[in-house]
Structures are given as structure tokens and as C-alpha cells.
């Protein structure tokens, strides 16, 4: 193994806790958003109304945690292909790669699907069980506007086919993961995103916001977020030649702070300037690239050994949340919906958000831990055997 290849493997292994913690942050941010929504979506002001800080955007934009997931997936899954394009390893085997992706996504999803169907049957009777057509759509994760798709039983499932679509596309577009081809990669992901979203939002101009969300962000409408992660993988693999300045400790911390600043700016931009977002406005095409750019800066700083990124994301809590993040993402919404329906939570309207967070977060982490131990980890071990 060459020295450059050895350095790459060591760097990836050392910085995995940071990336795991970033995944945990994404899952908990989505949980925060849905807890806020289930509590009534009230403004969150720190201090007085006249002089307080408006923290509402951090709650309202928690759905951006999905974009964090997409950027991370683009980065992590592209690394082997970028290393192959750089001549540091053999080409990844497509069959084994796809088997690992299936083992990563479907078992925990199918387990939850079975549990939710059983609960619905017990609570509401067998009439609540999906019919054969809807069951097939759930099994295939066809969560998109009808007639082909449908709304999922669990609201958060609609992002799963987007993620899996990227898994299928990545081996095809991997030829662009060469350091000389990054302009073509950037141009292609942005162009595909703009074209897809334009036709989706204009074609469904008279449909509900939810239908436009489901349609516009299907791949390739989310390819910008995955694409920024792919670009980060090229930069990470070629760090010694393409990001020489980012090897300096001070620059790593600056990149983290700039990434956070861009992220916060994007959040407040959409909160205050996003009126008509779903009406084919410029922000509709610019916001997720801006958000993805900030996330990418944080990822690159974290993989480079930045202290601030490590402090934020490589601590024990965030790393554990990242370890079980997929199950956290799957389970948090039905848990919050169930908690909201309980009489005690209904009786504390003024403090419902605090109650949902104090009860919902540990409950979700506990359920997610069980799902990880019983479903995810055995399948992860299977992935390792397939890789071997």
C-alpha cells in the first residue's frame, strides 16, 4: 500500500467520530423541528419580545437536518470512488456496494413498517392496514405524488427513496469524481437540480405544498446536496494538493466558523426572506446549495482535524446519537405524535415543547438503541462480511 493511500485510510478512521457526530446532529435537529411542530409551532424568543433573540428559525428549519444527511452521504459514499479515480485503490465492486446499501436502509425500515402496521391493526382494526397496492408502494418506498406514489404512514419516510436513488446513481456518475473533472461535476448537479425543480414546481403549481415538496426534492432535485458532498470527497482525497491551506490548524477553525456562519445565515434567510419559496422564486434554487456549502465546510474541517468541529461533534453524546441516528430518524416522529396525544401533554399547552423534548428525546434514543441492537447492527455485520 502506498504512503498516500495509507495516509488516506488513517485520516478517514481518525475522523469517523466527527462524521458520526455530525450525523447525530442531523437526526436530533430533525427531532427538534418535529417536536416544535407538534407543540404548536410557536415563536421561540430568548429574552423579551422587544430585545430578545429570535431562535425560531433554528426550530422551524430543523428539516434541514435532512440536507445534512444528504451531504454526508454524498461525501462518505463517494470517498471510495474518489480514491479509485485518484489511483489510490481499485474500483469499488458495484454489486457488493449495492448489497451494503440495501442492508443499511431496508431492514430497519421494514421492521418499523411491520411494527406500525401491527399497532394500527390493534388500535384501529384491520381496516387501517394498507391495501395490497399501498403495501407494495410502501415496500418499494414509492413516496411521491400519485398516481405512482402515495403519502407514507410515517411522515419522515418520504426522504428514504431520495437517499436510495442517490445510491443507485453514484456508481454511474463516479467518473466525475476525478480532481480534473470537478467543474463538470458541479455544473451537472446544479443543472439537474434546477431543471428538475423548475418542472416539478411549475407542473404542480396548483397542488398542495406537500405534493410540491415530495416532487421537487426527488432525485435529481436534491442532487445539489449530494453533489457538494461528492465535491468534498474529491477535496478530501486530494487534500495535499487541492487544500494545502486547510491543513493549517487556524484555517481549520476558520473553515468551521465560516461553515457555521453560512449555515446560520441560510437558516435566517429562509425564515425571513422565504415568502413564496414554493412559487418558483430564486431562493427556491439557491437555498439548499447555500446550506450545503456551509455543511461541506464543516465536514472538511472536521475530517481535517479541526478542534472546534471535534468539540462540537466528536463528544460522546453526539457520537452515540450518530451511531443510532438512522433509527432516531425513523422513530422520533411517531413517538412525538403519540406523546402529543397523551392527556398530560395536552394539559400543558404553554410548556408542551419542553415536555416533548424532555420526554421525547430520551424515549426516542431508547427505542432507537433497541432498533440498532436488534436490527441495524446485525445487518451492519452482514455488510462487513460482504465487504470482506
Helices and strands as residue ranges (DSSP letters): H 3-38, E 45-46, E 53-54, H 56-60, G 62-64, H 65-85, H 94-124, G 126-128, H 132-139, G 155-159, H 160-173, G 174-176, H 182-203, H 209-216, H 223-237, H 239-242, G 244-247, H 249-273, H 282-303, H 307-313, H 316-323, H 325-340, H 343-347, G 349-351, H 352-371, I 372-376, H 377-387
